[in-house]
Amino acid sequence: MFLLPLFLLYTQVFVVADWKLFDTHIGLILLYCVFNLPFAIWTLRNIIDGIPKELDEAALVDGASTWQILTKIIFPLARPGLAVTGILTWIFAWNEYLFAATLTSVERAR
């Protein structure tokens, strides 16, 4: 079951060559972003959902704007989760040597 989608993905690599993204750093960066973005969204959503809504409501009652709530309450409380998500995403991208070996054919792009 898992082998079929990977095979279909590999055949689409040659379509990327028409877009001039084959053998470029930008092509690899986009690929890493596409594959790691669902993980990052999933973890960050759980982190932000874990912040109590009462903090938002209390800030609204005290007269804070939406921007102030985000910058002074939500982002500081989510900062450890943002750091962990960033580190894990970087590790996942670092460990994906297979993409670089498959999608690049010249040494300067690896």
Secondary structure, DSSP 8 states (H G I E B T S, - for coil): --HHHHHHHHHTHHHHHHTT-TTSHHHHHHHHHHHHHHHHHHHHHHHHHTS-HHHHHHHHHTT--HHHHIIIIIHHHHHHHHHHHHHHHHHHHHT-HHHHHHH--SGGG-
